[in-house]
Amino acid sequence: MRDITTGNILTDWKDQYASNFGEEALHLAHSLHKSALFSDEALARLVENVSRKNYHVKATDEGSSSNREGELGDLSGEDILKAVRRGKIWINIQHPEKVDPAYGEMLSDMYREFEMRVPGLETFKHMTTILISSPKVKVRYHADVPGQMLWQVAGRKRVWVYPNRAPYLRQEALEKLVLKRLHETDMPYDSSMDDGATVYDLEPGYMLYWPLNCPHRVENHDCMNVSVTTEHWTREIRNFYAVNYANGLLRNAGFSHLDRQKSGLGMVVKLGLAAAAKFSGMTRSQQKPYRIDFRVDPDSATGYRDIEAYEFRK
């Protein structure tokens, strides 16, 4: 199933992009949209065979300020895609390589190209998510913890990218996000923040990469969209994550005015605190569960129907 038709995934790379990699946003051309991995047949197999722990399906009711979380049920892949085309939902398929290893090979190729082009770049813990979303769907304001890229494969969307500093990203919100006490799309947002955003129109064959933790939101045009997000870690990203994790624990214990050290003894102490807390499992019971209250339905105009709510933890 693997198909890299051009030999290179990044098709318009320039050497000057390497000097500020990770510090500035990049809007680049790619070749993923030509791959058979994103045909309707391949996507139908993917959504039909993904395990429950490796997907999210979301919806937002008119006038609601929060996302609803649902389930796919036992539908065929064709029926799931039918519901997306006519409805108001989006599906995130995580770890698609567990269904077809070719997606894992594609992910490895993507980061291999970046590491070849950016001197000194060493990434690890790669992950990919395939997003299949309905026409005119809006993905709420949110931020991601690891390094993040968005690759457009089919359809068109508009993306707002905000600075990774207050008031767009407050330290306390990032700490809760790292501790999983806040879901990504539950971050505080006000429309006045749009004045500070950079806006991109993404078409098939283009991707975006923004600096670490930059909040963003997305609106689809009037067409079904297929996108790929990739995430990665570097040593610097891991250290920043651990410092925020430790700060979140300390803030919950009553401390305030917490520095985010990038080196030195203070950083080392916080790395140790974060590692000990994660190893102990002490924070898992405090992680926010998902409330599942709908099931995908291809015969509904919204693409889903209500069910009795229940909680789900990954």
Phi, psi and omega in degrees: 000338182296136185206100174252100195281340183256348185089336177229135179280318177271121190251355179223034182295140174238145186302328183292343178295334185290328188294326181245026182299128182092344181258336180230155178289147175238137177236101193236158174272149179215177184242008185299330184294349179269356187277142176293346177296345182243019172291162178301322181294317180293319180292323177297317177298321183296308183290335179284333188249357181293142179281158185302323184286351185248021174215159167231142169233129190232157176209156175231117177291151177303131178082356181271148179258006181226156178276145170262151181244137183227195180224158180276336184069211183249032180291156171287160178299322179296320179292324178296315179295325176299317179296322179294316183298323185259350190257206182222059184225165168219145185241130176251115178259111179266150180051054179299340179296342177286340174268316180220114183302342181298330177293325176293321177295320177300315181298317178299318179297322181298312181283332175298320178296316179298317182292330175290330187266339182247104181304132177085352180286124176229112182248159177206176179052053180287149175210145177235147176230134176257126182251125178239117192223151185286161173303141176064011177293144178243127174262122189294163177308127181200170176226159179243151184280310179277180172297140191224140173227149180236122185243121181270129183249317181214147182081183182225146180212160175249136184235128174257123179245127186250156178298151181268051179213166177296144006272000183288323179224106180272146184303318182296322179293319178296320178298316178296323178296316179297321180280357181063029173264003177218126174286153186307317186271012176261011183288145180298136180215143175223140185300339178295340179294339183300335179298335181263004184272154167258131187252133179234142169256116184261130176241164178306134181092012176229152181223164176232140170228127182237162179301159187306132173069009178300123174296155179201161173217161191222142171230124176286148167285185186280062181196151175297141181244144169234123181226164175234131168251141174239145176229153183208165176234150167234174178299320181293318179296317179299316180295319180295320176300312183295322178295317177294324178298311179296319178299322178297319177295316181294322179295321178294335179274000175109359179279155177217179181053053185268126178281155175248082184294142177253355179196177174084184185297321180301319178294317181298318179298317181289327174300318180293318180297315180297317180297318181295318181294318180292320181296325182286338184076012186294337184266350186298318182294343181264359179288143184286124179282166175264137178260111183268120184222014173209163178232140179299138183216110183292345181268358179264144179296335178270348183087006179203166175223152182290147172226169176296130187289147173211163181261146181223132174243138180276000000 
